[in-house]
Amino acid sequence: MTEPQRHSTAPNPGVRRTVVRSVAALVGMFAFAFALVPLYDVFCRVTGINGKVDTTAQAIVHEGVDNSRYVTVQFITRNGSGLPWNLEVETRQMRVHPGQTTEVEFAFHNASGEGTWGRAVPSVSPSNATRHLRKVSCFCFEEQHLEAGERLELPLVFQLARDLPPEVNTVTLVYTLYPVTRDEAPLQARATAGKGDEA
């Protein structure tokens, strides 16, 4: 009688390569998914897509004022959920010349009975105006701490570049308040620093 054939249990080299490549691709996809959000955020801020703005302080460019043209600038404030603050602006709408340096005051008010942290996140429309908006002084994305009932006034100093596209006649800046979750350490450090200043 002939002996039954024995099948080799060694894995096929082709199958092994396929498995290794599949695992590597899976790991790569997970890594890309984790990096996608911060990369997209940076891309949006640089290009102005999705109305996001670059918060880096920019110097005023002394390029002269284009007195032949007016651009309407609108300011809209929104209170995000979960933060008992109000954000007000002294002027809801103004007309400015490209190249003109303009300042407008914003006021933050904590309407709750306890100290909380928050930030104002801006967006600009139309998106093609973002690159032409220069912010010299801005509270954009900065974390603010307000005690119960405290009111804080902060300025926005900005300039529209002279090369703002001619079809853009209105620029809208929207500031939305969002809560910031912080531990007690920053609050204690602030309280300690305040006592030291009073001494």
Helices and strands as residue ranges (DSSP letters): H 13-47, G 49-51, E 71-79, E 85-89, E 93-96, E 101-110, E 116-125, G 127-132, E 133-137, E 144-146, E 151-160, E 170-179, H 184-198
